[in-house]
Amino acid sequence: MIPGGFWLGTTLTQRILLIGSCLTVIITELLNSAIEAVVDKTGKEYHVLSKKAKDLGSAAVFVSLIFVIVTWGLIIYDRFS
């Protein structure tokens, strides 16, 4: 998607938003993986806080994906309308 951001964006601001939103997903996914690794290392038994930490990490990834969809959708709409 990053090469598509260079092609799709017509201004520097649009290119930064398109590429930055993709990088946000990668960063969020890395942080989510780190949270899951720490929770798994502390113990395999079920704990409410462990579940909450994993769920919140997954929710952060989901929100960053929504950000990508909205950003790309608005810029695509602006370019082709």
Backbone as CSV, one residue per row, in Angstrom:
resi,resn,N_x,N_y,N_z,CA_x,CA_y,CA_z,C_x,C_y,C_z
1,MET,0.809,-1.189,0.000,0.000,0.000,0.000,0.856,1.258,0.000
2,ILE,2.065,1.164,0.500,2.901,2.365,0.563,3.236,2.883,-0.828
3,PRO,3.616,2.028,-1.798,3.814,2.564,-3.140,2.541,3.193,-3.719
4,GLY,1.397,2.623,-3.379,0.127,3.204,-3.814,-0.099,4.578,-3.228
5,GLY,0.408,4.809,-2.036,0.300,6.122,-1.416,1.057,7.188,-2.178
6,PHE,2.221,6.819,-2.731,2.969,7.772,-3.546,2.213,8.104,-4.828
7,TRP,1.584,7.094,-5.411,0.861,7.317,-6.661,-0.457,8.048,-6.430
8,LEU,-1.180,7.660,-5.398,-2.515,8.184,-5.167,-2.495,9.612,-4.642
9,GLY,-1.565,9.930,-3.785,-1.510,11.269,-3.205,-1.061,12.294,-4.237
10,THR,-1.795,13.374,-4.326,-1.429,14.421,-5.280,-0.652,15.552,-4.620
11,THR,-0.757,15.664,-3.299,-0.001,16.678,-2.571,0.878,15.989,-1.539
12,LEU,1.809,16.735,-1.002,2.689,16.178,0.019,1.887,15.766,1.253
13,THR,0.910,16.570,1.614,0.075,16.263,2.774,-0.672,14.954,2.580
14,GLN,-1.244,14.745,1.408,-1.958,13.498,1.142,-1.021,12.304,1.194
15,ARG,0.155,12.448,0.636,1.116,11.338,0.656,1.534,11.000,2.083
16,ILE,1.744,12.031,2.895,2.114,11.793,4.296,0.990,11.079,5.028
17,LEU,-0.263,11.492,4.792,-1.401,10.843,5.441,-1.548,9.391,4.995
18,LEU,-1.415,9.134,3.709,-1.574,7.773,3.191,-0.484,6.847,3.729
19,ILE,0.743,7.285,3.651,1.860,6.443,4.097,1.893,6.369,5.620
20,GLY,1.642,7.493,6.270,1.649,7.516,7.733,0.584,6.630,8.342
21,SER,-0.582,6.579,7.703,-1.641,5.712,8.241,-1.241,4.241,8.143
22,CYS,-0.559,3.873,7.072,-0.084,2.487,6.942,0.984,2.176,7.991
23,LEU,1.881,3.117,8.220,2.913,2.906,9.230,2.317,2.840,10.626
24,THR,1.224,3.561,10.848,0.546,3.502,12.145,0.038,2.087,12.428
25,VAL,-0.486,1.431,11.417,-0.963,0.050,11.597,0.204,-0.870,11.944
26,ILE,1.321,-0.702,11.265,2.486,-1.556,11.541,2.987,-1.337,12.966
27,ILE,3.080,-0.078,13.386,3.533,0.233,14.743,2.576,-0.344,15.778
28,THR,1.283,-0.162,15.545,0.288,-0.666,16.492,0.333,-2.186,16.580
29,GLU,0.527,-2.837,15.458,0.608,-4.307,15.456,1.853,-4.777,16.204
30,LEU,2.955,-4.077,16.050,4.170,-4.442,16.791,3.962,-4.291,18.301
31,LEU,3.325,-3.200,18.704,3.043,-3.002,20.130,2.083,-4.062,20.656
32,ASN,1.089,-4.410,19.866,0.157,-5.469,20.263,0.887,-6.800,20.432
33,SER,1.794,-7.103,19.531,2.567,-8.345,19.645,3.431,-8.337,20.900
34,ALA,3.996,-7.178,21.227,4.805,-7.073,22.436,3.950,-7.293,23.685
35,ILE,2.769,-6.706,23.708,1.867,-6.887,24.851,1.499,-8.362,25.001
36,GLU,1.171,-9.012,23.896,0.796,-10.428,23.959,1.965,-11.292,24.423
37,ALA,3.170,-10.964,23.983,4.341,-11.741,24.402,4.586,-11.598,25.897
38,VAL,4.445,-10.389,26.418,4.646,-10.172,27.850,3.573,-10.895,28.660
39,VAL,2.334,-10.813,28.210,1.249,-11.486,28.936,1.457,-12.996,28.913
40,ASP,1.864,-13.543,27.768,2.092,-14.982,27.680,3.285,-15.421,28.534
41,LYS,4.299,-14.573,28.662,5.476,-14.931,29.448,5.164,-14.960,30.937
42,THR,4.284,-14.080,31.387,4.000,-14.020,32.819,3.200,-15.222,33.309
43,GLY,2.535,-15.898,32.434,1.810,-17.093,32.875,0.777,-17.522,31.856
44,LYS,0.556,-18.822,31.805,-0.413,-19.367,30.859,-1.813,-19.486,31.468
45,GLU,-1.915,-19.337,32.787,-3.229,-19.462,33.413,-4.080,-18.244,33.077
46,TYR,-5.394,-18.446,33.119,-6.336,-17.384,32.776,-6.359,-16.323,33.872
47,HIS,-6.337,-15.077,33.438,-6.499,-13.964,34.369,-7.277,-12.873,33.647
48,VAL,-8.158,-12.200,34.365,-9.012,-11.177,33.765,-8.175,-10.039,33.176
49,LEU,-7.131,-9.622,33.882,-6.297,-8.521,33.384,-5.501,-8.924,32.145
50,SER,-5.104,-10.184,32.071,-4.406,-10.662,30.874,-5.326,-10.582,29.659
51,LYS,-6.553,-11.020,29.845,-7.534,-10.954,28.754,-7.793,-9.510,28.359
52,LYS,-7.910,-8.637,29.337,-8.175,-7.230,29.054,-7.009,-6.591,28.287
53,ALA,-5.778,-6.901,28.676,-4.610,-6.353,27.989,-4.571,-6.801,26.532
54,LYS,-4.837,-8.085,26.297,-4.839,-8.591,24.925,-5.978,-7.997,24.111
55,ASP,-7.149,-7.863,24.725,-8.297,-7.284,24.022,-8.056,-5.818,23.668
56,LEU,-7.459,-5.066,24.586,-7.188,-3.659,24.308,-6.119,-3.492,23.222
57,GLY,-5.132,-4.375,23.208,-4.136,-4.335,22.136,-4.764,-4.615,20.782
58,SER,-5.664,-5.593,20.740,-6.369,-5.902,19.492,-7.286,-4.757,19.080
59,ALA,-7.910,-4.115,20.049,-8.775,-2.971,19.748,-7.967,-1.815,19.167
60,ALA,-6.753,-1.619,19.667,-5.893,-0.555,19.132,-5.547,-0.825,17.664
61,VAL,-5.274,-2.074,17.331,-5.008,-2.435,15.937,-6.250,-2.178,15.086
62,PHE,-7.410,-2.541,15.595,-8.656,-2.324,14.866,-8.902,-0.840,14.606
63,VAL,-8.676,-0.002,15.605,-8.871,1.438,15.439,-7.887,1.998,14.415
64,SER,-6.652,1.509,14.424,-5.696,1.989,13.423,-6.091,1.550,12.019
65,LEU,-6.696,0.377,11.884,-7.186,-0.062,10.574,-8.363,0.791,10.106
66,ILE,-9.236,1.180,11.024,-10.335,2.086,10.677,-9.770,3.416,10.199
67,PHE,-8.720,3.896,10.858,-8.054,5.137,10.451,-7.529,5.028,9.018
68,VAL,-6.946,3.888,8.677,-6.456,3.680,7.307,-7.607,3.698,6.314
69,ILE,-8.679,3.003,6.630,-9.825,2.930,5.714,-10.422,4.306,5.481
70,VAL,-10.602,5.068,6.544,-11.183,6.408,6.405,-10.240,7.322,5.627
71,THR,-8.957,7.309,5.970,-7.988,8.169,5.290,-7.908,7.849,3.807
72,TRP,-7.714,6.588,3.489,-7.615,6.191,2.091,-8.927,6.448,1.351
73,GLY,-10.038,6.151,1.995,-11.336,6.370,1.354,-11.573,7.829,1.016
74,LEU,-11.271,8.727,1.939,-11.474,10.158,1.687,-10.548,10.675,0.585
75,ILE,-9.316,10.218,0.576,-8.381,10.692,-0.447,-8.729,10.097,-1.808
76,ILE,-9.144,8.858,-1.859,-9.589,8.259,-3.126,-10.826,8.990,-3.638
77,TYR,-11.757,9.267,-2.743,-12.967,9.999,-3.123,-12.603,11.382,-3.670
78,ASP,-11.665,12.073,-2.997,-11.252,13.412,-3.438,-10.566,13.361,-4.792
79,ARG,-9.784,12.332,-5.018,-9.039,12.264,-6.279,-9.924,11.904,-7.473
80,PHE,-10.857,10.989,-7.282,-11.628,10.479,-8.411,-13.030,11.039,-8.519
81,SER,-13.385,11.994,-7.679,-14.732,12.563,-7.788,-14.723,13.838,-8.613
